[in-house]
């Protein structure tokens, strides 16, 4: 958990620099309070999310059921992210923006 900030900054830096040129991406970090259904698979959510275009990092705090996600707003919307989570067995995803980086 304590390394998430460093991971986020590193991944944001890498996503900004693409082939030595500036990218127009906007990386946003949000915390999502998850309400799992019986279909939820917490072991797979981190690995599954980062496979989608636009999602830079995903870290699940299992003790508090909070998912920290870094994503590129130019590639994926919050509604699409909420749909992905619903398809993975989670319901009711209130969102709290944490930080935005260019």
N, C-alpha and C positions, 0 to 999 in steps of 0.2 A: 504494500500500500504506500509506503513512504517513497518508493521509487517511481510512482506513477507520474509525479510532477516532472521529474527528469526525463522519463520516457516520453511524456507529452511534448516537452520542449524540443527534444531531439527529433521526434517524428514530425513536428510542425516545421522545424528547420529543413528537414529533408523534403517535405512536400512543397515548400516554397521554392527551393532551388531544384529546377528540373533541367538537367543538361547544362548547367551553368547560366541559365537565364531565369528571369523572374517569372513566376507563375501567378496567375490571377486567382488562385484558390484562397479561400478564407476558412481557416481551421477553427472550429468551435468545439469547446469542451462542455459537456452537460452531465449532470447527475440525474439518473432515472431511478425512481423508487418503484421497484418491481413487486407485483403481486402474482406469484406463480400459481398456475393451475396444475392439476394432476399430470398434464402432458409436459410440463417444464423439465428441461434437462440442464441444470446449472453447470454441469461438467463441460458441456459443449458450447455454451453461449459465447464465451470469449473467443474461442477458435472460429466459430461459425460466423460471427459478425465481421471479423477482420477480412474475411474472404470476399465481402461485398465491396464494389467500387465506391470510393468516397469515405469509407470508414478506416481511420488511421489506427486507432487503438481502442480496446475494450477491456476493462478490468472490473471484475465483480467482487464486491465486498459482501461475502455470504452471510456474515453475522448480522448485517443491517439490511440485507436485500437491496443494496444500492449498486447500480451499474454506472461506471464512469466511462463515457464514450467521447472520443475525439473524432470529429468527422469534418469533411470538406463540404461546406454549404453549396459550392458550385456543382457538386456531383450527386448529392443526396439531400432530400428534404427531411425535416423532422417528422412529417407525416409518413414518409416512406420508412424511416427508422422505426416508428411506432408500429407500422404494419409488419415489419420484419420480426419485431419482438412478439407481436400477437401470434404470428405464424410459428414461433418457437415455443409457445405455451405460456406466455405472460400476458396479464391483463392490467388495465388501469395504470398508465404510465405518466404520472405527473412529472413535469420537467422543470428543472432549475438551471438556468444558464450559469456557468461558473466563470468562464474566461474566453475571450476571443483573441486570436493572434493573426497577424497578417502573413 
